[in-house]
Amino acid sequence: MRSSENTVRSMPDVANDARPHVAGALEWVGMGEIEVPISLNSPDGRTVQSGARVTAYVNLTRPEARGIHMSRLYLHVDKSLSNEPLTPCSLRRLLKDFLDSHAELSDRALVRIRFDHLVRRRALVSDNSGWKSYPVMLTALMDRGHFSLELAYEVVYSSTCPCSAALARQLIQERFGEDFARGKTLDYDQVLAWLGSEQGICATPHSQRSSAEVRVKLVQGFDFPLIELIDRVEDALQTPVQTAVKRVDEQAFARLNGENLMFCEDAARRVQHALDADERIVDFWVRASHYESLHPHNAVAVATKGLPGGYSGGMDTFAPLR
């Protein structure tokens, strides 16, 4: 036993003992795609668990140091995220642990956590419900004592093209003129039946599944308002995709699409207005992408809060959420 212990004590530590071939400070060093379970407290008091992938980084300020202590980052991630729900306080403690364990090497630390958050959603009309998954990414940064937190998520919704709707209405008007000659006495029951027929409604506007990718920088002092912020975006758009659907729900969804015709610019502005009114948000970025059924390409609009030095005008405008 003692022999084994002596062997362990005498193991070489190249990262500590050796100098790099070329000296230089490094912006970030760490581990990516760490697999770990995480948990979040939901507004109804339940704890929701998910599988996550974690990126853990510190910077390397000493040019002559060969490397950092990778295993320390992993152990801190495992201990923190496996044993307590995610909160701004728990992430701040985790980053402090990163830096304390690299006291002579680093003064900045970052952790990024990607997971799919499942939420049970009720049907629009019927007494049914189902699960909806939201991709989420949390990024916490400790930069020379200053803590910041970014929450990113995606909401999928339906968008019906206003131009296509107008063109469809014009075709229906023309068909009506053909089927019911001017000056002819109209029969109510005949017109009502015509409106419910494929012959009458001879054109429909094109709709498509669409995505609102959102990033928000949060004011310190709040917990993770994840569900509230997801709901704020869905309420602004009015047409989030559904889970359990009966015919009454599908009809209600068709009505919502007809009442909320949207170009991608309209969608981005709706979300922009909704987020701009939330006091928990310091800055935000939103990208509305409409996966066109008319074209083989997407229609895209990006909006920000417009803060100088914030998301506005940055190159990350075009960076994907995942």
QUIFENBEL-V806412 format. One record per residue. N is the residue number from 1. RES is the residue in one letter. BURIAL is # if it has 9 or more other C-alpha atoms within 8 Angstrom, else .. Layout:
# QUIFENBEL-V806412
n = <N & N>
res = <RES & RES>
burial = <BURIAL & BURIAL>
This chain:
# QUIFENBEL-V806412
n = <1 & 2 & 3 & 4 & 5 & 6 & 7 & 8 & 9 & 10 & 11 & 12 & 13 & 14 & 15 & 16 & 17 & 18 & 19 & 20 & 21 & 22 & 23 & 24 & 25 & 26 & 27 & 28 & 29 & 30 & 31 & 32 & 33 & 34 & 35 & 36 & 37 & 38 & 39 & 40 & 41 & 42 & 43 & 44 & 45 & 46 & 47 & 48 & 49 & 50 & 51 & 52 & 53 & 54 & 55 & 56 & 57 & 58 & 59 & 60 & 61 & 62 & 63 & 64 & 65 & 66 & 67 & 68 & 69 & 70 & 71 & 72 & 73 & 74 & 75 & 76 & 77 & 78 & 79 & 80 & 81 & 82 & 83 & 84 & 85 & 86 & 87 & 88 & 89 & 90 & 91 & 92 & 93 & 94 & 95 & 96 & 97 & 98 & 99 & 100 & 101 & 102 & 103 & 104 & 105 & 106 & 107 & 108 & 109 & 110 & 111 & 112 & 113 & 114 & 115 & 116 & 117 & 118 & 119 & 120 & 121 & 122 & 123 & 124 & 125 & 126 & 127 & 128 & 129 & 130 & 131 & 132 & 133 & 134 & 135 & 136 & 137 & 138 & 139 & 140 & 141 & 142 & 143 & 144 & 145 & 146 & 147 & 148 & 149 & 150 & 151 & 152 & 153 & 154 & 155 & 156 & 157 & 158 & 159 & 160 & 161 & 162 & 163 & 164 & 165 & 166 & 167 & 168 & 169 & 170 & 171 & 172 & 173 & 174 & 175 & 176 & 177 & 178 & 179 & 180 & 181 & 182 & 183 & 184 & 185 & 186 & 187 & 188 & 189 & 190 & 191 & 192 & 193 & 194 & 195 & 196 & 197 & 198 & 199 & 200 & 201 & 202 & 203 & 204 & 205 & 206 & 207 & 208 & 209 & 210 & 211 & 212 & 213 & 214 & 215 & 216 & 217 & 218 & 219 & 220 & 221 & 222 & 223 & 224 & 225 & 226 & 227 & 228 & 229 & 230 & 231 & 232 & 233 & 234 & 235 & 236 & 237 & 238 & 239 & 240 & 241 & 242 & 243 & 244 & 245 & 246 & 247 & 248 & 249 & 250 & 251 & 252 & 253 & 254 & 255 & 256 & 257 & 258 & 259 & 260 & 261 & 262 & 263 & 264 & 265 & 266 & 267 & 268 & 269 & 270 & 271 & 272 & 273 & 274 & 275 & 276 & 277 & 278 & 279 & 280 & 281 & 282 & 283 & 284 & 285 & 286 & 287 & 288 & 289 & 290 & 291 & 292 & 293 & 294 & 295 & 296 & 297 & 298 & 299 & 300 & 301 & 302 & 303 & 304 & 305 & 306 & 307 & 308 & 309 & 310 & 311 & 312 & 313 & 314 & 315 & 316 & 317 & 318 & 319 & 320 & 321 & 322>
res = <M & R & S & S & E & N & T & V & R & S & M & P & D & V & A & N & D & A & R & P & H & V & A & G & A & L & E & W & V & G & M & G & E & I & E & V & P & I & S & L & N & S & P & D & G & R & T & V & Q & S & G & A & R & V & T & A & Y & V & N & L & T & R & P & E & A & R & G & I & H & M & S & R & L & Y & L & H & V & D & K & S & L & S & N & E & P & L & T & P & C & S & L & R & R & L & L & K & D & F & L & D & S & H & A & E & L & S & D & R & A & L & V & R & I & R & F & D & H & L & V & R & R & R & A & L & V & S & D & N & S & G & W & K & S & Y & P & V & M & L & T & A & L & M & D & R & G & H & F & S & L & E & L & A & Y & E & V & V & Y & S & S & T & C & P & C & S & A & A & L & A & R & Q & L & I & Q & E & R & F & G & E & D & F & A & R & G & K & T & L & D & Y & D & Q & V & L & A & W & L & G & S & E & Q & G & I & C & A & T & P & H & S & Q & R & S & S & A & E & V & R & V & K & L & V & Q & G & F & D & F & P & L & I & E & L & I & D & R & V & E & D & A & L & Q & T & P & V & Q & T & A & V & K & R & V & D & E & Q & A & F & A & R & L & N & G & E & N & L & M & F & C & E & D & A & A & R & R & V & Q & H & A & L & D & A & D & E & R & I & V & D & F & W & V & R & A & S & H & Y & E & S & L & H & P & H & N & A & V & A & V & A & T & K & G & L & P & G & G & Y & S & G & G & M & D & T & F & A & P & L & R>
burial = <. & . & . & . & . & . & . & . & . & . & . & . & . & . & # & . & . & . & # & . & . & . & # & . & . & # & . & . & # & # & # & . & . & # & . & # & # & # & # & # & # & # & . & . & . & . & # & # & . & # & # & # & # & # & # & # & # & # & # & # & # & # & # & . & # & # & . & # & . & . & . & # & # & # & . & # & # & # & . & # & # & # & . & . & # & # & # & # & . & # & # & # & . & # & # & # & # & # & # & . & . & # & . & . & # & # & # & # & # & # & # & # & # & # & # & # & # & # & . & . & # & # & # & . & . & # & . & . & # & # & # & # & . & # & # & # & # & # & # & # & # & # & # & . & . & . & # & # & # & # & # & # & # & # & # & # & # & # & # & # & # & # & . & # & # & # & # & # & # & . & # & # & . & . & # & # & # & . & . & . & . & . & . & . & . & . & . & . & . & . & # & . & . & # & . & . & . & . & . & # & # & # & . & . & # & # & # & # & # & # & # & # & # & # & # & # & # & # & # & . & . & # & . & . & . & . & . & . & . & # & . & # & # & # & . & # & # & . & # & # & . & . & # & # & # & . & . & # & # & # & . & # & # & . & . & # & # & . & . & # & # & # & # & # & # & . & # & # & # & # & # & # & . & # & # & # & . & . & . & . & # & # & # & # & # & # & # & # & # & # & # & # & . & . & . & . & . & # & # & # & # & # & # & # & # & . & # & . & . & . & # & # & . & . & . & . & # & . & . & . & . & .>
